[in-house]
Amino acid sequence: MQAINGTMKLKLQEGSHGIVVKNLYLSCDPYMRIRITRVEGPNVFTSYTPGSPLTGFGVAKVLDSGHPNFKKGDLIWGTTSWEEYSLITVLEGLFKIEHPDVPLSYYTGILGAVGQLVGQFDGLLCSW
């Protein structure tokens, strides 16, 4: 792993349907260890690409948007890259934070993907 300094425009190109975000919180989850190694054959996880930013769950603030569901200033959580700023063009799996009154870091844990998974298990176990 290496830290790379670079520049990017914080404004979308005309006609883009993506979003530009400032990443605020990034999670480091156990499944990421699997993705660091080379994954062979069919698997739920794909390997990280050497030289590319790691991806994982995070919280970010929208700086520019070409998508009708997200506007400048929105807070979002979902899959993002381990970098200060990201251009996100695949928006499936991103969610607008509707309750910013709780600590935003909670969206990388208890209110995010891990919390949803725990909630699903709880629902399965309590329905017995």
N, CA, C and O atoms as a GROMACS GRO file, in nm:
protein
  512
    1MET      N    1   0.085  -0.116   0.000
    1MET     CA    2   0.000   0.000   0.000
    1MET      C    3   0.090   0.122   0.000
    1MET      O    4   0.195   0.125   0.064
    2GLN      N    5   0.045   0.223  -0.074
    2GLN     CA    6   0.123   0.346  -0.079
    2GLN      C    7   0.030   0.467  -0.081
    2GLN      O    8  -0.083   0.459  -0.129
    3ALA      N    9   0.080   0.577  -0.030
    3ALA     CA   10   0.005   0.703  -0.034
    3ALA      C   11   0.049   0.778  -0.158
    3ALA      O   12   0.169   0.796  -0.182
    4ILE      N   13  -0.047   0.823  -0.236
    4ILE     CA   14  -0.017   0.896  -0.360
    4ILE      C   15  -0.083   1.032  -0.352
    4ILE      O   16  -0.203   1.042  -0.325
    5ASN      N   17  -0.005   1.136  -0.377
    5ASN     CA   18  -0.060   1.271  -0.384
    5ASN      C   19  -0.094   1.301  -0.528
    5ASN      O   20  -0.019   1.267  -0.619
    6GLY      N   21  -0.207   1.364  -0.550
    6GLY     CA   22  -0.248   1.400  -0.685
    6GLY      C   23  -0.348   1.512  -0.680
    6GLY      O   24  -0.382   1.563  -0.574
    7THR      N   25  -0.395   1.549  -0.796
    7THR     CA   26  -0.497   1.654  -0.803
    7THR      C   27  -0.615   1.602  -0.883
    7THR      O   28  -0.601   1.512  -0.967
    8MET      N   29  -0.730   1.658  -0.855
    8MET     CA   30  -0.849   1.628  -0.934
    8MET      C   31  -0.938   1.751  -0.934
    8MET      O   32  -0.936   1.831  -0.840
    9LYS      N   33  -1.016   1.766  -1.039
    9LYS     CA   34  -1.112   1.875  -1.044
    9LYS      C   35  -1.229   1.839  -0.955
    9LYS      O   36  -1.278   1.726  -0.959
   10LEU      N   37  -1.273   1.933  -0.876
   10LEU     CA   38  -1.386   1.908  -0.786
   10LEU      C   39  -1.517   1.948  -0.851
   10LEU      O   40  -1.616   1.975  -0.782
   11LYS      N   41  -1.518   1.953  -0.981
   11LYS     CA   42  -1.636   1.988  -1.060
   11LYS      C   43  -1.654   1.879  -1.165
   11LYS      O   44  -1.557   1.835  -1.227
   12LEU      N   45  -1.779   1.834  -1.185
   12LEU     CA   46  -1.808   1.731  -1.284
   12LEU      C   47  -1.797   1.786  -1.425
   12LEU      O   48  -1.814   1.905  -1.449
   13GLN      N   49  -1.767   1.696  -1.518
   13GLN     CA   50  -1.772   1.732  -1.659
   13GLN      C   51  -1.918   1.749  -1.699
   13GLN      O   52  -2.006   1.683  -1.644
   14GLU      N   53  -1.943   1.837  -1.793
   14GLU     CA   54  -2.078   1.861  -1.843
   14GLU      C   55  -2.142   1.729  -1.889
   14GLU      O   56  -2.079   1.652  -1.963
   15GLY      N   57  -2.263   1.703  -1.847
   15GLY     CA   58  -2.337   1.583  -1.888
   15GLY      C   59  -2.313   1.461  -1.801
   15GLY      O   60  -2.376   1.358  -1.823
   16SER      N   61  -2.223   1.469  -1.702
   16SER     CA   62  -2.196   1.356  -1.614
   16SER      C   63  -2.316   1.333  -1.522
   16SER      O   64  -2.383   1.428  -1.481
   17HIS      N   65  -2.342   1.207  -1.491
   17HIS     CA   66  -2.448   1.171  -1.398
   17HIS      C   67  -2.391   1.124  -1.264
   17HIS      O   68  -2.464   1.070  -1.181
   18GLY      N   69  -2.261   1.143  -1.244
   18GLY     CA   70  -2.196   1.101  -1.121
   18GLY      C   71  -2.200   1.209  -1.014
   18GLY      O   72  -2.271   1.309  -1.028
   19ILE      N   73  -2.124   1.186  -0.908
   19ILE     CA   74  -2.110   1.285  -0.802
   19ILE      C   75  -1.964   1.296  -0.762
   19ILE      O   76  -1.888   1.200  -0.771
   20VAL      N   77  -1.924   1.414  -0.717
   20VAL     CA   78  -1.792   1.437  -0.658
   20VAL      C   79  -1.815   1.455  -0.509
   20VAL      O   80  -1.900   1.535  -0.468
   21VAL      N   81  -1.739   1.382  -0.427
   21VAL     CA   82  -1.758   1.388  -0.282
   21VAL      C   83  -1.627   1.412  -0.210
   21VAL      O   84  -1.519   1.382  -0.260
   22LYS      N   85  -1.640   1.468  -0.089
   22LYS     CA   86  -1.529   1.476   0.005
   22LYS      C   87  -1.554   1.368   0.107
   22LYS      O   88  -1.655   1.371   0.178
   23ASN      N   89  -1.466   1.271   0.116
   23ASN     CA   90  -1.482   1.161   0.211
   23ASN      C   91  -1.453   1.211   0.352
   23ASN      O   92  -1.350   1.274   0.377
   24LEU      N   93  -1.544   1.181   0.443
   24LEU     CA   94  -1.532   1.226   0.582
   24LEU      C   95  -1.491   1.114   0.676
   24LEU      O   96  -1.409   1.134   0.765
   25TYR      N   97  -1.550   0.995   0.657
   25TYR     CA   98  -1.520   0.878   0.740
   25TYR      C   99  -1.508   0.756   0.649
   25TYR      O  100  -1.587   0.739   0.556
   26LEU      N  101  -1.409   0.672   0.677
   26LEU     CA  102  -1.390   0.548   0.602
   26LEU      C  103  -1.382   0.433   0.702
   26LEU      O  104  -1.319   0.446   0.807
   27SER      N  105  -1.444   0.321   0.668
   27SER     CA  106  -1.438   0.206   0.759
   27SER      C  107  -1.327   0.112   0.715
   27SER      O  108  -1.290   0.106   0.598
   28CYS      N  109  -1.276   0.039   0.811
   28CYS     CA  110  -1.177  -0.066   0.785
   28CYS      C  111  -1.238  -0.194   0.841
   28CYS      O  112  -1.242  -0.215   0.962
   29ASP      N  113  -1.285  -0.280   0.750
   29ASP     CA  114  -1.361  -0.397   0.790
   29ASP      C  115  -1.285  -0.526   0.763
   29ASP      O  116  -1.200  -0.530   0.674
   30PRO      N  117  -1.316  -0.633   0.838
   30PRO     CA  118  -1.244  -0.760   0.821
   30PRO      C  119  -1.249  -0.817   0.679
   30PRO      O  120  -1.152  -0.878   0.635
   31TYR      N  121  -1.360  -0.798   0.606
   31TYR     CA  122  -1.370  -0.853   0.471
   31TYR      C  123  -1.264  -0.794   0.377
   31TYR      O  124  -1.232  -0.854   0.273
   32MET      N  125  -1.210  -0.678   0.412
   32MET     CA  126  -1.112  -0.612   0.325
   32MET      C  127  -0.984  -0.695   0.316
   32MET      O  128  -0.913  -0.689   0.215
   33ARG      N  129  -0.954  -0.770   0.420
   33ARG     CA  130  -0.834  -0.855   0.420
   33ARG      C  131  -0.842  -0.958   0.308
   33ARG      O  132  -0.742  -0.987   0.242
   34ILE      N  133  -0.961  -1.012   0.285
   34ILE     CA  134  -0.981  -1.109   0.178
   34ILE      C  135  -0.952  -1.045   0.043
   34ILE      O  136  -0.893  -1.109  -0.045
   35ARG      N  137  -0.992  -0.921   0.027
   35ARG     CA  138  -0.976  -0.852  -0.102
   35ARG      C  139  -0.832  -0.812  -0.130
   35ARG      O  140  -0.797  -0.785  -0.245
   36ILE      N  141  -0.747  -0.809  -0.027
   36ILE     CA  142  -0.606  -0.775  -0.048
   36ILE      C  143  -0.532  -0.889  -0.116
   36ILE      O  144  -0.440  -0.866  -0.194
   37THR      N  145  -0.574  -1.013  -0.088
   37THR     CA  146  -0.511  -1.128  -0.152
   37THR      C  147  -0.575  -1.152  -0.289
   37THR      O  148  -0.686  -1.107  -0.315
   38ARG      N  149  -0.505  -1.222  -0.373
   38ARG     CA  150  -0.557  -1.252  -0.506
   38ARG      C  151  -0.669  -1.355  -0.494
   38ARG      O  152  -0.649  -1.464  -0.441
   39VAL      N  153  -0.787  -1.320  -0.542
   39VAL     CA  154  -0.903  -1.408  -0.535
   39VAL      C  155  -0.915  -1.482  -0.668
   39VAL      O  156  -0.927  -1.420  -0.773
   40GLU      N  157  -0.912  -1.613  -0.662
   40GLU     CA  158  -0.922  -1.698  -0.781
   40GLU      C  159  -1.061  -1.759  -0.789
   40GLU      O  160  -1.118  -1.795  -0.687
   41GLY      N  161  -1.114  -1.771  -0.908
   41GLY     CA  162  -1.241  -1.839  -0.930
   41GLY      C  163  -1.360  -1.760  -0.877
   41GLY      O  164  -1.347  -1.646  -0.832
   42PRO      N  165  -1.478  -1.824  -0.884
   42PRO     CA  166  -1.599  -1.754  -0.839
   42PRO      C  167  -1.593  -1.725  -0.689
   42PRO      O  168  -1.558  -1.811  -0.609
   43ASN      N  169  -1.628  -1.602  -0.653
   43ASN     CA  170  -1.622  -1.561  -0.514
   43ASN      C  171  -1.713  -1.440  -0.496
   43ASN      O  172  -1.742  -1.368  -0.592
   44VAL      N  173  -1.757  -1.418  -0.375
   44VAL     CA  174  -1.838  -1.301  -0.344
   44VAL      C  175  -1.754  -1.174  -0.356
   44VAL      O  176  -1.805  -1.069  -0.395
   45PHE      N  177  -1.626  -1.185  -0.324
   45PHE     CA  178  -1.537  -1.070  -0.324
   45PHE      C  179  -1.446  -1.071  -0.446
   45PHE      O  180  -1.409  -1.177  -0.496
   46THR      N  181  -1.411  -0.952  -0.492
   46THR     CA  182  -1.310  -0.939  -0.596
   46THR      C  183  -1.186  -0.878  -0.533
   46THR      O  184  -1.194  -0.808  -0.432
   47SER      N  185  -1.072  -0.906  -0.592
   47SER     CA  186  -0.947  -0.853  -0.540
   47SER      C  187  -0.935  -0.704  -0.570
   47SER      O  188  -0.987  -0.654  -0.669
   48TYR      N  189  -0.865  -0.634  -0.481
   48TYR     CA  190  -0.832  -0.495  -0.509
   48TYR      C  191  -0.735  -0.491  -0.626
   48TYR      O  192  -0.658  -0.585  -0.647
   49THR      N  193  -0.738  -0.384  -0.702
   49THR     CA  194  -0.647  -0.366  -0.815
   49THR      C  195  -0.523  -0.292  -0.766
   49THR      O  196  -0.534  -0.181  -0.714
   50PRO      N  197  -0.404  -0.352  -0.782
   50PRO     CA  198  -0.282  -0.284  -0.738
   50PRO      C  199  -0.271  -0.145  -0.804
   50PRO      O  200  -0.294  -0.130  -0.924
   51GLY      N  201  -0.235  -0.046  -0.722
   51GLY     CA  202  -0.219   0.090  -0.772
   51GLY      C  203  -0.347   0.172  -0.770
   51GLY      O  204  -0.343   0.293  -0.793
   52SER      N  205  -0.461   0.108  -0.743
   52SER     CA  206  -0.588   0.180  -0.735
   52SER      C  207  -0.626   0.200  -0.589
   52SER      O  208  -0.582   0.124  -0.503
   53PRO      N  209  -0.707   0.301  -0.560
   53PRO     CA  210  -0.749   0.321  -0.421
   53PRO      C  211  -0.831   0.202  -0.370
   53PRO      O  212  -0.906   0.141  -0.445
   54LEU      N  213  -0.815   0.172  -0.242
   54LEU     CA  214  -0.900   0.071  -0.179
   54LEU      C  215  -1.042   0.125  -0.176
   54LEU      O  216  -1.062   0.246  -0.172
   55THR      N  217  -1.139   0.036  -0.176
   55THR     CA  218  -1.278   0.077  -0.162
   55THR      C  219  -1.337   0.010  -0.039
   55THR      O  220  -1.296  -0.099   0.000
   56GLY      N  221  -1.432   0.077   0.020
   56GLY     CA  222  -1.499   0.025   0.138
   56GLY      C  223  -1.614   0.118   0.173
   56GLY      O  224  -1.648   0.208   0.097
   57PHE      N  225  -1.672   0.096   0.289
   57PHE     CA  226  -1.784   0.179   0.330
   57PHE      C  227  -1.733   0.309   0.388
   57PHE      O  228  -1.630   0.314   0.456
   58GLY      N  229  -1.807   0.416   0.360
   58GLY     CA  230  -1.768   0.546   0.411
   58GLY      C  231  -1.883   0.644   0.413
   58GLY      O  232  -1.993   0.616   0.365
   59VAL      N  233  -1.854   0.759   0.470
   59VAL     CA  234  -1.947   0.871   0.475
   59VAL      C  235  -1.880   0.986   0.402
   59VAL      O  236  -1.761   1.011   0.420
   60ALA      N  237  -1.958   1.056   0.319
   60ALA     CA  238  -1.902   1.165   0.240
   60ALA      C  239  -2.002   1.278   0.224
   60ALA      O  240  -2.122   1.261   0.247
   61LYS      N  241  -1.950   1.394   0.185
   61LYS     CA  242  -2.033   1.511   0.156
   61LYS      C  243  -2.027   1.538   0.007
   61LYS      O  244  -1.918   1.542  -0.052
   62VAL      N  245  -2.143   1.556  -0.055
   62VAL     CA  246  -2.149   1.582  -0.199
   62VAL      C  247  -2.104   1.725  -0.228
   62VAL      O  248  -2.157   1.820  -0.173
   63LEU      N  249  -2.004   1.737  -0.316
   63LEU     CA  250  -1.953   1.868  -0.357
   63LEU      C  251  -2.011   1.912  -0.490
   63LEU      O  252  -2.027   2.032  -0.515
   64ASP      N  253  -2.043   1.816  -0.577
   64ASP     CA  254  -2.102   1.846  -0.707
   64ASP      C  255  -2.180   1.722  -0.751
   64ASP      O  256  -2.138   1.609  -0.724
   65SER      N  257  -2.292   1.744  -0.819
   65SER     CA  258  -2.375   1.631  -0.858
   65SER      C  259  -2.437   1.653  -0.994
   65SER      O  260  -2.483   1.762  -1.027
   66GLY      N  261  -2.438   1.546  -1.073
   66GLY     CA  262  -2.508   1.543  -1.200
   66GLY      C  263  -2.624   1.446  -1.194
   66GLY      O  264  -2.683   1.411  -1.296
   67HIS      N  265  -2.658   1.402  -1.074
   67HIS     CA  266  -2.764   1.302  -1.054
   67HIS      C  267  -2.880   1.366  -0.978
   67HIS      O  268  -2.858   1.439  -0.881
   68PRO      N  269  -3.004   1.340  -1.020
   68PRO     CA  270  -3.118   1.405  -0.955
   68PRO      C  271  -3.142   1.363  -0.810
   68PRO      O  272  -3.208   1.437  -0.736
   69ASN      N  273  -3.091   1.249  -0.768
   69ASN     CA  274  -3.115   1.203  -0.630
   69ASN      C  275  -3.018   1.263  -0.528
   69ASN      O  276  -3.040   1.252  -0.407
   70PHE      N  277  -2.912   1.327  -0.577
   70PHE     CA  278  -2.812   1.384  -0.486
   70PHE      C  279  -2.785   1.529  -0.526
   70PHE      O  280  -2.774   1.561  -0.644
   71LYS      N  281  -2.774   1.615  -0.424
   71LYS     CA  282  -2.743   1.755  -0.454
   71LYS      C  283  -2.625   1.800  -0.369
   71LYS      O  284  -2.590   1.736  -0.269
   72LYS      N  285  -2.564   1.910  -0.409
   72LYS     CA  286  -2.451   1.966  -0.336
   72LYS      C  287  -2.490   1.986  -0.190
   72LYS      O  288  -2.595   2.042  -0.160
   73GLY      N  289  -2.403   1.940  -0.100
   73GLY     CA  290  -2.427   1.953   0.044
   73GLY      C  291  -2.488   1.831   0.108
   73GLY      O  292  -2.485   1.818   0.230
   74ASP      N  293  -2.544   1.738   0.027
   74ASP     CA  294  -2.599   1.615   0.084
   74ASP      C  295  -2.490   1.533   0.151
   74ASP      O  296  -2.376   1.531   0.105
   75LEU      N  297  -2.524   1.467   0.259
   75LEU     CA  298  -2.436   1.370   0.323
   75LEU      C  299  -2.482   1.232   0.278
   75LEU      O  300  -2.601   1.203   0.277
   76ILE      N  301  -2.386   1.148   0.240
   76ILE     CA  302  -2.418   1.014   0.191
   76ILE      C  303  -2.334   0.910   0.263
   76ILE      O  304  -2.231   0.943   0.322
   77TRP      N  305  -2.378   0.784   0.257
   77TRP     CA  306  -2.296   0.672   0.304
   77TRP      C  307  -2.310   0.559   0.203
   77TRP      O  308  -2.412   0.548   0.134
   78GLY      N  309  -2.209   0.478   0.196
   78GLY     CA  310  -2.207   0.364   0.105
   78GLY      C  311  -2.065   0.335   0.063
   78GLY      O  312  -1.970   0.370   0.133
   79THR      N  313  -2.049   0.270  -0.050
   79THR     CA  314  -1.915   0.233  -0.098
   79THR      C  315  -1.847   0.354  -0.160
   79THR      O  316  -1.900   0.417  -0.251
   80THR      N  317  -1.729   0.384  -0.110
   80THR     CA  318  -1.647   0.492  -0.162
   80THR      C  319  -1.501   0.448  -0.160
   80THR      O  320  -1.470   0.338  -0.115
   81SER      N  321  -1.414   0.533  -0.208
   81SER     CA  322  -1.272   0.498  -0.215
   81SER      C  323  -1.196   0.560  -0.098
   81SER      O  324  -1.239   0.660  -0.040
   82TRP      N  325  -1.085   0.498  -0.065
   82TRP     CA  326  -0.998   0.549   0.041
   82TRP      C  327  -0.913   0.660  -0.018
   82TRP      O  328  -0.796   0.640  -0.051
   83GLU      N  329  -0.972   0.776  -0.031
   83GLU     CA  330  -0.904   0.895  -0.081
   83GLU      C  331  -0.978   1.016  -0.027
   83GLU      O  332  -1.092   1.004   0.018
   84GLU      N  333  -0.914   1.130  -0.031
   84GLU     CA  334  -0.977   1.249   0.026
   84GLU      C  335  -1.101   1.291  -0.052
   84GLU      O  336  -1.204   1.324   0.006
   85TYR      N  337  -1.090   1.290  -0.184
   85TYR     CA  338  -1.201   1.326  -0.272
   85TYR      C  339  -1.223   1.211  -0.370
   85TYR      O  340  -1.128   1.146  -0.413
   86SER      N  341  -1.350   1.186  -0.406
   86SER     CA  342  -1.380   1.078  -0.500
   86SER      C  343  -1.480   1.125  -0.604
   86SER      O  344  -1.570   1.204  -0.576
   87LEU      N  345  -1.461   1.076  -0.726
   87LEU     CA  346  -1.561   1.087  -0.831
   87LEU      C  347  -1.632   0.952  -0.832
   87LEU      O  348  -1.569   0.850  -0.859
   88ILE      N  349  -1.760   0.951  -0.804
   88ILE     CA  350  -1.837   0.827  -0.799
   88ILE      C  351  -1.935   0.827  -0.916
   88ILE      O  352  -2.020   0.914  -0.926
   89THR      N  353  -1.921   0.727  -1.003
   89THR     CA  354  -2.009   0.717  -1.120
   89THR      C  355  -2.108   0.602  -1.108
   89THR      O  356  -2.211   0.602  -1.176
   90VAL      N  357  -2.080   0.505  -1.021
   90VAL     CA  358  -2.174   0.396  -0.994
   90VAL      C  359  -2.241   0.430  -0.861
   90VAL      O  360  -2.181   0.416  -0.755
   91LEU      N  361  -2.366   0.474  -0.869
   91LEU     CA  362  -2.433   0.528  -0.752
   91LEU      C  363  -2.521   0.427  -0.678
   91LEU      O  364  -2.575   0.459  -0.572
   92GLU      N  365  -2.537   0.306  -0.733
   92GLU     CA  366  -2.610   0.204  -0.662
   92GLU      C  367  -2.534   0.174  -0.533
   92GLU      O  368  -2.411   0.164  -0.534
   93GLY      N  369  -2.605   0.159  -0.425
   93GLY     CA  370  -2.538   0.131  -0.299
   93GLY      C  371  -2.499   0.256  -0.223
   93GLY      O  372  -2.435   0.247  -0.118
   94LEU      N  373  -2.535   0.374  -0.274
   94LEU     CA  374  -2.514   0.499  -0.200
   94LEU      C  375  -2.648   0.543  -0.143
   94LEU      O  376  -2.751   0.534  -0.210
   95PHE      N  377  -2.644   0.592  -0.021
   95PHE     CA  378  -2.766   0.631   0.047
   95PHE      C  379  -2.751   0.770   0.106
   95PHE      O  380  -2.648   0.802   0.166
   96LYS      N  381  -2.854   0.851   0.091
   96LYS     CA  382  -2.854   0.985   0.150
   96LYS      C  383  -2.878   0.970   0.300
   96LYS      O  384  -2.964   0.893   0.343
   97ILE      N  385  -2.800   1.043   0.378
   97ILE     CA  386  -2.817   1.042   0.523
   97ILE      C  387  -2.930   1.138   0.558
   97ILE      O  388  -2.918   1.259   0.538
   98GLU      N  389  -3.037   1.082   0.609
   98GLU     CA  390  -3.156   1.162   0.640
   98GLU      C  391  -3.156   1.212   0.784
   98GLU      O  392  -3.232   1.302   0.818
   99HIS      N  393  -3.071   1.154   0.869
   99HIS     CA  394  -3.069   1.191   1.011
   99HIS      C  395  -2.927   1.228   1.053
   99HIS      O  396  -2.859   1.150   1.119
  100PRO      N  397  -2.882   1.349   1.015
  100PRO     CA  398  -2.745   1.389   1.049
  100PRO      C  399  -2.728   1.430   1.196
  100PRO      O  400  -2.622   1.480   1.234
  101ASP      N  401  -2.833   1.409   1.278
  101ASP     CA  402  -2.825   1.444   1.418
  101ASP      C  403  -2.751   1.339   1.501
  101ASP      O  404  -2.721   1.363   1.618
  102VAL      N  405  -2.721   1.222   1.442
  102VAL     CA  406  -2.638   1.123   1.510
  102VAL      C  407  -2.496   1.137   1.457
  102VAL      O  408  -2.477   1.188   1.346
  103PRO      N  409  -2.395   1.093   1.531
  103PRO     CA  410  -2.258   1.103   1.482
  103PRO      C  411  -2.243   1.034   1.345
  103PRO      O  412  -2.284   0.919   1.329
  104LEU      N  413  -2.186   1.104   1.250
  104LEU     CA  414  -2.173   1.049   1.114
  104LEU      C  415  -2.090   0.922   1.110
  104LEU      O  416  -2.111   0.837   1.024
  105SER      N  417  -1.995   0.908   1.202
  105SER     CA  418  -1.912   0.788   1.204
  105SER      C  419  -1.996   0.662   1.228
  105SER      O  420  -1.953   0.552   1.193
  106TYR      N  421  -2.114   0.675   1.288
  106TYR     CA  422  -2.201   0.560   1.312
  106TYR      C  423  -2.243   0.494   1.181
  106TYR      O  424  -2.274   0.375   1.179
  107TYR      N  425  -2.245   0.570   1.072
  107TYR     CA  426  -2.287   0.516   0.943
  107TYR      C  427  -2.183   0.420   0.884
  107TYR      O  428  -2.212   0.350   0.787
  108THR      N  429  -2.063   0.417   0.939
  108THR     CA  430  -1.964   0.318   0.895
  108THR      C  431  -1.970   0.194   0.983
  108THR      O  432  -1.893   0.100   0.962
  109GLY      N  433  -2.058   0.193   1.080
  109GLY     CA  434  -2.071   0.079   1.172
  109GLY      C  435  -2.214   0.045   1.200
  109GLY      O  436  -2.282  -0.016   1.117
  110ILE      N  437  -2.262   0.085   1.316
  110ILE     CA  438  -2.393   0.041   1.365
  110ILE      C  439  -2.510   0.085   1.276
  110ILE      O  440  -2.609   0.012   1.267
  111LEU      N  441  -2.501   0.200   1.210
  111LEU     CA  442  -2.610   0.245   1.123
  111LEU      C  443  -2.584   0.213   0.976
  111LEU      O  444  -2.670   0.236   0.892
  112GLY      N  445  -2.466   0.162   0.946
  112GLY     CA  446  -2.430   0.134   0.808
  112GLY      C  447  -2.450  -0.012   0.773
  112GLY      O  448  -2.543  -0.077   0.821
  113ALA      N  449  -2.363  -0.064   0.687
  113ALA     CA  450  -2.377  -0.200   0.637
  113ALA      C  451  -2.371  -0.303   0.749
  113ALA      O  452  -2.450  -0.398   0.750
  114VAL      N  453  -2.280  -0.285   0.844
  114VAL     CA  454  -2.269  -0.381   0.954
  114VAL      C  455  -2.397  -0.379   1.037
  114VAL      O  456  -2.448  -0.485   1.073
  115GLY      N  457  -2.448  -0.262   1.067
  115GLY     CA  458  -2.571  -0.251   1.144
  115GLY      C  459  -2.690  -0.312   1.072
  115GLY      O  460  -2.776  -0.374   1.134
  116GLN      N  461  -2.695  -0.292   0.940
  116GLN     CA  462  -2.804  -0.352   0.863
  116GLN      C  463  -2.796  -0.504   0.868
  116GLN      O  464  -2.898  -0.572   0.881
  117LEU      N  465  -2.676  -0.558   0.857
  117LEU     CA  466  -2.657  -0.703   0.863
  117LEU      C  467  -2.700  -0.757   0.998
  117LEU      O  468  -2.770  -0.858   1.006
  118VAL      N  469  -2.659  -0.690   1.105
  118VAL     CA  470  -2.698  -0.732   1.240
  118VAL      C  471  -2.850  -0.726   1.253
  118VAL      O  472  -2.911  -0.816   1.311
  119GLY      N  473  -2.912  -0.620   1.200
  119GLY     CA  474  -3.057  -0.607   1.205
  119GLY      C  475  -3.128  -0.719   1.131
  119GLY      O  476  -3.233  -0.766   1.175
  120GLN      N  477  -3.071  -0.762   1.018
  120GLN     CA  478  -3.131  -0.871   0.942
  120GLN      C  479  -3.121  -1.002   1.021
  120GLN      O  480  -3.217  -1.080   1.026
  121PHE      N  481  -3.005  -1.027   1.083
  121PHE     CA  482  -2.991  -1.148   1.165
  121PHE      C  483  -3.088  -1.143   1.283
  121PHE      O  484  -3.150  -1.244   1.317
  122ASP      N  485  -3.100  -1.026   1.345
  122ASP     CA  486  -3.191  -1.012   1.458
  122ASP      C  487  -3.335  -1.043   1.414
  122ASP      O  488  -3.409  -1.111   1.485
  123GLY      N  489  -3.373  -0.991   1.298
  123GLY     CA  490  -3.507  -1.018   1.246
  123GLY      C  491  -3.530  -1.166   1.219
  123GLY      O  492  -3.639  -1.218   1.244
  124LEU      N  493  -3.427  -1.233   1.169
  124LEU     CA  494  -3.440  -1.377   1.143
  124LEU      C  495  -3.451  -1.455   1.274
  124LEU      O  496  -3.534  -1.546   1.286
  125LEU      N  497  -3.368  -1.419   1.371
  125LEU     CA  498  -3.368  -1.492   1.498
  125LEU      C  499  -3.493  -1.466   1.580
  125LEU      O  500  -3.544  -1.555   1.647
  126CYS      N  501  -3.542  -1.344   1.574
  126CYS     CA  502  -3.661  -1.310   1.655
  126CYS      C  503  -3.790  -1.361   1.593
  126CYS      O  504  -3.893  -1.364   1.660
  127SER      N  505  -3.785  -1.400   1.468
  127SER     CA  506  -3.908  -1.449   1.403
  127SER      C  507  -3.931  -1.598   1.433
  127SER      O  508  -4.033  -1.654   1.393
  128TRP      N  509  -3.839  -1.661   1.502
  128TRP     CA  510  -3.856  -1.803   1.533
  128TRP      C  511  -3.954  -1.819   1.641
  128TRP      O  512  -3.983  -1.932   1.681
   0.00000   0.00000   0.00000
